[in-house]
Amino acid sequence: MRHRWNNVLRARRSAVVRAWVRRARPPAKSLRRLQTESLESRLALAGDLVITEVHYNPLPPDPGSIAANNTDFEFIEIQNVGPAPRPMQGVHFSDGIAFTFPESSLAPGERAVVVRNVDAFRERYGQAIPIAGVFTGVLSDRGETISLRDADNAVLQSFTYSDEWASASDGPGHSLVVRDPNQPLASWTIPSGWRASSRFGGSPGAEDVGLFPGAVVVNELLTHEDGPPGDWVELHNTSTMPIDLGGWYLSDKPNQPLLYRIPDGVTIAPGGYYTLTQNFHFGVGPNAFALSEFGEQVLLTAPAGPGGENYG
């Protein structure tokens, strides 16, 4: 059955749509076939390009750096999540920053990195990461709208990020990374669709793997409890993967973060909880401590991550 369509047709993933144009005098078969193939080709590209990483508030430059300030280390990354090579000529950023891709192509799964300053980027990240080009403008530290459009200026993706989505991405050195490049497009517009990168500086041009800040958090605690089991601290796994807590540390002293070592073999399930108590855990042994009823800090520290940093 054929239907008359008078609206915009959008596809989130690759699709094949055949269309016929009704005219008083039908065009030649060759022309009709060309029009159909053109429509199918364009629909096959819809939704295949997504923004996967935004480094909007990098760490400041080290002494002697060629960078004028931290904005010189900004970058944005996109990925082809579709099943076919994606022609890039004319694809461009139109809000927040400005950049138009030259004639090129992204293979399935391939990422492209656009930077603000090539020399500064190379200084911090080395020579191995391919750079698609240099954008003009500056990514806002407070958040702003970023739009990606095709060569005909049709919107491929548009969302407004916020500096409140992941605190570790707003100055402490991590980038803002999408949780799943294949998630629904609506997820780009909400905090739960994003997280801080696992590494300082992010992972431009590559998948961001490993634990990320906030993967395990102190969810609840009880202080000054005289009865068993004493004070307790509840941990929560906010990620979608099991996390081995063996070798992590709990402390109430910022200058001594390695007071109580969580034993090997303790795993917290995705979305799960684990409770440490004073009587059976952190209140036993030479580094025993209790939680003050007057308030204090509780620190959770993980082993060094892939970039050499600690989580928690």
Steps between C-alpha positions, in 0.01 A plus 500: 500500500624847412436805718523868429751667736496874558732531799868479596632144517776444757696182567705426813687216331565382146185435302391451142200699379376494143301795372313580183419847374157538340503735205279577204770364271703221662877552477727255327575177685867589534416833666244340730757241607762769567259693723416187698863405553583851615225492763604155621863610526416805708271311737769238552714774653241642737594453868834337425711795621495576872704720733675274751735722702522869594801641685367844588700588815848341485776530755709817465832483316818398680776760549681555171213368291433643157133529592373846593236357737296187561262566208782410260461136612130480417379234258182332382467147365244343268452137398342313211274248675345383174579185297641678195771759425372852557594777253594807703530780247284791607409358841543788744454635850268800503439582868752542779795461266549519124674246278427339161644162414693480172455222246563182699327190633453333838505120508247316717601549864765758411532822700603850394651761731469874443722720717539866584880516478700232319835582661358503853312177434815330372693623802257334741387193304792420270524453125309175450139625515366610160351850497214575263542875528487811718177660617442867563336628815530370856302230678317661790604394851140546615344295222341590168326358194706303250352418160632269230352545151541337161607667177140613437484657847259236631551430872672169569522557874443790737511511880587733785760372747540633853795539735281339768477166319836364621700706750828329409462634144475861613860590580657202685633366169251247366297534182127446453434161335175355370408181689403302190551620140204281395254633759183682386569852380288640781763375746743767379273765652492366857768461770462122521614473137846630590783435748848624577785332311701229671830676420625847569477686170249257356571251224479688168478273198442183703238329714510618861546183703553435870338636812379855496464749786178426682481135392487412870372758747437528873122476492407508870665485841416479869718671760540472878317169526581331833321173435606230255610517228618851589542775243450392140561626147294386201664498155305505174611386153352754256639325193366221281787261572617303806783673686766322703544699822797296619791733567285813532538709816263675739612781729376797699826695470584685175874490583482123565277356227629140534374410848267204440567267207195319364590127479559326170203319353239763585295578188210739472240419234378750237267739679570311823592598854761389752516597869818537707456503877710623790486173695600276212695721261646850547481498882729196531880488479789744544339768280155475659278807490142602576279767349451821695150603603601861433567439130815432302621380162479141380738408220483203262816445300556245224831365367668710233303493176632464144606865494672480840225672692299392803121478500275594788 
